[in-house]
Amino acid sequence: MVDGDDDATAQAWAALGGPAPLAAGVEYEVVRGVLAARLPVRRLARASVGVCSLAAAELLAARNGGPAPAVRVHEGAVATAFASERHLRVDGRAPTAFA
């Protein structure tokens, strides 16, 4: 399922001074059950990645003199990145963490 309606992305993009129509074009590939928490962790994580990706797309457009490429974020990839310490293995084992 693809979701393009995200007020967290729009708010973050507006806070950076980005034009609103670009934020509305960010699409999210929804994966249910990732980053489950009482706080809106999933929304914050996907908005963070979406806005960073949108900034990179806008930079590419400025360099090439064309339109910004489409931005599509897969929530499964976002969840893996935000919980990457759980997936890291050194010599086949999880490393000892400091916290």
Secondary structure, DSSP 4 states (H G I P E B T S, - for coil): -EE---HHHHHHHHHTT--HHHHHT-EEE--TTTT--SS-HHHHHHHHHHHHHHHHHHHHHHHHTSPPPP-EEEHHHHHHHHTGGGT--BTTBPPPP--
